[in-house]
């Protein structure tokens, strides 16, 4: 039971925000491409597969992150008690868990078409090299955005079996969405990060973070509008976009206080709700 509790802690299973933020872009891509006049069972089947894949890959990614950041985590108050940083779980056991999780994820992946499988396997180096980026660049959040939203492309391809302009437009916008919310998240550890030499957009734009967030979220909103135009969505889609716009600019940015650690986490977590809202926006546009 002790090892099970440590495993659950290691993969952050009690903190579902991580795998949900990985799942929503998958759901967006799938919903964009799916013809709802067809059997809905296939839609729910693929949605379930993407959810399982998100949980498994985020869990494996957390372990790899903790292994690579072991020495950094020891010096940060928020992360010093993580199982690997504290020595409760060995690196060898952690790697065993990663192999197991990736194997189960592969079994899930094999349910998709060949093109989707190839694209997903091609993203593996991105997923596991992300933790290294904070050592070399102030833009690790951008790299995370590229990685975290890759599922949007997979969601589209699993139905259409080809890459087109529409998912790429929304994918680019979603990258900036992640760039924004992960910058907010980074303000939890900014003091420790500056001391130990870890880089981030939180540090790079600490003098005017709200301007940076406005730019990121504006690009995301423009990508949603452009996606609606190319998909020939109905007028209700554009009206309903007022909800995520209000949430991004008049809740997140307006209420964001980068000097308050608890505030940063609270604002960050609301992006799970945004993921749901955007999914419903897409569904409304396709009615």
Secondary structure, 3 states (H helix, E strand, C coil): CHHHHHHHHHCCCCCCHHHHHHHHHHHHHHHHHCCCCCCHHHHHHHHHHHHHHHHHHHHHHHHHHHHHCHHHHCCCCCCCCCCCCCCCCCHHHHHHHHHHHHHHHHHHHCCCCHHHHHHHHHCHHHHHHHHHHCCCCCCHHHHHHHHHCHHHHHHHHHHHCCCCHHHHHHHHHHHHHHHHHHHHHHCCCHHHHHHHCCCCHHHHCCCCHHHHHHHHHHHHHHHHHHHHHHHCCCHHHHHHHHHHHHHHHHHHHHHCCCCCHHHHHHHHHCHHHHHHHHHHHHHHHHC
